[in-house]
Amino acid sequence: VPRVSWTRLDPAAAEEHWSNGRTMCAREPVTLRLGPNPATVEWTVTELQKGLGVGLTMVYGSTVRWSGHANAGPIRRLRAAAANHSIPLTIEAGPWSLLASEGHFGELRSGVAQLVSGLRSAFDPEGTLVVPLASPQPGRTT
């Protein structure tokens, strides 16, 4: 994995960079977002690229976004490694089969799971909306 180098862009160049990045992300089948704290951004980028390849990797602040081609297994392993460092991994976009097997957020923490359950009960009591928010495998920590 290549060493990460950082370059601060002036405001005009930064706007063009992010605009191009958003366009390129939309062309890829899978987009992930990770939320490390500032001290673990470099670790996150390194693990992401070791597990999934370089793809399109963008870092802004302490948010890391990756787009490319990925299957459930490598994402599950990366999510488990990130969870060991208290780094959430969200699948922002992907094929329905990936979202259905892994969920957007993976295994939700108990407090968050209760909140989501309450919101779903209040706003979708009939279960009309099909949204794979969490991993469908109870007790799985990845």
Residue pairs with C-beta under 8 A, 6 or more apart in sequence:
1 46
1 49
1 50
2 49
2 54
4 42
4 45
4 46
6 59
9 17
18 58
18 60
21 56
21 58
21 65
24 56
24 67
25 31
25 56
25 58
25 65
25 67
25 93
27 67
28 55
28 56
28 67
28 68
28 69
29 68
29 69
29 93
29 94
29 95
30 67
30 68
30 69
30 70
30 75
30 91
30 93
30 94
30 95
30 98
31 65
31 66
31 67
31 91
31 92
31 93
31 94
32 48
32 52
32 65
32 66
32 67
32 70
32 75
32 78
32 89
32 90
32 91
32 92
33 63
33 64
33 65
33 89
33 90
33 92
34 44
34 48
34 63
34 64
34 65
34 66
34 82
34 87
34 88
34 89
34 90
35 62
35 63
35 64
35 87
35 88
35 90
36 43
36 44
36 62
36 64
36 82
36 85
36 87
37 62
37 86
37 87
38 62
40 85
40 87
41 59
41 62
41 64
43 85
44 64
44 82
44 85
44 87
45 57
45 59
45 64
47 78
47 81
47 82
48 57
48 64
48 66
48 78
49 55
49 57
51 74
51 77
51 78
51 81
52 66
52 68
52 70
52 74
52 75
52 78
53 68
54 68
55 66
55 67
55 68
55 69
55 70
56 66
56 67
56 68
57 64
57 65
57 66
58 64
58 65
58 66
59 65
65 92
67 93
70 94
71 98
72 98
72 101
72 102
75 89
75 91
75 98
75 102
76 102
76 142
77 142
78 89
79 89
79 102
79 106
79 142
80 141
80 142
82 88
82 89
83 89
83 106
83 141
83 142
88 105
88 106
89 106
90 104
90 105
91 98
91 99
91 102
91 103
91 104
92 104
99 132
100 132
100 136
101 136
102 132
102 135
103 132
103 133
103 134
103 135
103 136
104 131
104 132
104 133
104 134
105 112
105 133
105 134
106 134
106 135
106 142
107 134
107 135
107 139
107 140
107 141
107 142
108 116
108 133
108 134
113 134
116 133
116 134
120 127
120 129
135 142
